[in-house]
Amino acid sequence: MKRSIQIFIFPVLLLLGLFAPESRAEMEAVDPAATEILKRMTDYMGSVNQFSVHTQNSLEDMLVLGHRIDLDVSAKVTVSRPNKIRSERKGDRINQIFYYNGKILTLFNPDYNVYSTVEAPDTFYGLFKYLHESLGFGLPITDLIHADAFPLLMEDVTLARIIGKTYIDGTRCDHLLFSRPGVDFQVWVSDGSKPLPLKYVVTDTETPARLSISTWMTDWNVDPLVDESQFTFIQPDGAQAIVFLPL
Amino acid sequence: MKTIVQKSAIVIILVLLSAVDIPLLPVQLVPEAQAIFGVRRRTAVVAYSAGAATATAASHAAASSQQQAAPAPQQAAPAPPQPAAPAQPVTAVPVGTIVQTLPGQCTPVTVGNVQYQDCGGSFYRTAFQGNNLVYVVVDKPL
């Protein structure tokens, strides 16, 4: 009797072992319902010609002693398509205004009254690439500002899931998870006729610390009164021009 | 004994049949959270095998939304002690050194429309490193 149990336990275990990888593969698939919500959001964002939003950014950092801290930055971002953006940021070690009028970008630090102005590419895509590769910084929510953000976000994605419904700042939304090699990202997209991103978390999955950058987006205004002159820097009295150090 | 084997054979077949459906179960019944755990475990393995990777918090790929508010910890650190260079005066800071805060006792000096900080004989020029404000040690301006 004991032996017969042993005899049939073995094939059962074998079978479970055979099927387990398949079930894992199934769980890691890209759920089209999740990508559809993401696309609805990016399509909507692309269709909005001008908007302003307040972003609260929390960047996890690891101190040398091993303590994890958050570095926080508040920003007000104003976008006028196709190629104008202004971002005012205040936070840990940061107080600056970024101007971009489609031709020239300026980074201005009002605390020290210093600025740097350089010629820039004439598209958002070109600008963000230039900022990242040549100047060494980014702007809040650039992933979501692109007029066609969807293919960029979906690049190399190996997993897409709807985690569920939740509320961000009292607004009902879908919580989505996406994974690509080295990076997981989560997006919260509001319900209703204006599918706006309310929160965006990017996690570095390549390091043991698994640090994240989280952004909360509030005060969305998709029909703001935009003064076009706000995208061009006007030098205040006594402001000093400084350089961007080469990377 | 024989009937036990026969019965257990039926049980095995039933298990087999239901096992075929097992892959579908997680999709329908298992909470989404477990799917995330699966991902975490998988990526954690990748992460540890990557060894002493630096904490460049997802700054590439999909991560270009970040502020990069991190105060550039390595480069921005004050110049390391230089025991190997005893010939230099103790107070001299090598040209090209980048610091985030000026040493105390600095006086602004403007030379050729450019402002420098004279900090005990070492001259610093303000610059952006990324979007961080830093000070670079330069040769004494003429």
Interface residues (C-beta under 8 A of the other chain):
Chain A: M1 S4 I5 I7 F8 P11 V12 L15 L16 F19 E22 S23 R24 E26 M27 E28 N57 L59 E60 D61 M62 V64 L71 D72 V73 A75 R89 G91 D92 R93 I94 Q96 F98 L107 N109 Y112 V114 S116 F128 H132 L135 G136 F137 G138 L139 P140 I141 T142 D143 L144 L152 L153 E155 D156 L159 R161 I162 I163 G164 L177 F178 S179 R180 G182 V183 D184 F185 Y200 V202 T203 D204 T205 E206 T207 P208 A209 R210 L211 S212 I213 T215 Q240 I242 V243 F244 L245
Chain B: M1 I4 V5 S8 A9 V11 I12 V15 L16 A19 V20 I22 P23 L24 L25 P26 V27 V30 E32 A33 Q34 A35 I36 G38 V39 T43 A44 V46 A47 Y48 A50 A53 T54 A55 T56 A57 A58 S59 H60 A61 A62 A63 S64 S65 Q66 Q67 Q68 A69 A70 P71 P73 I98 Q100 V114 Q115 R125 T126 A127 F128 Q129 G130 N131 N132 L133 V134 V136
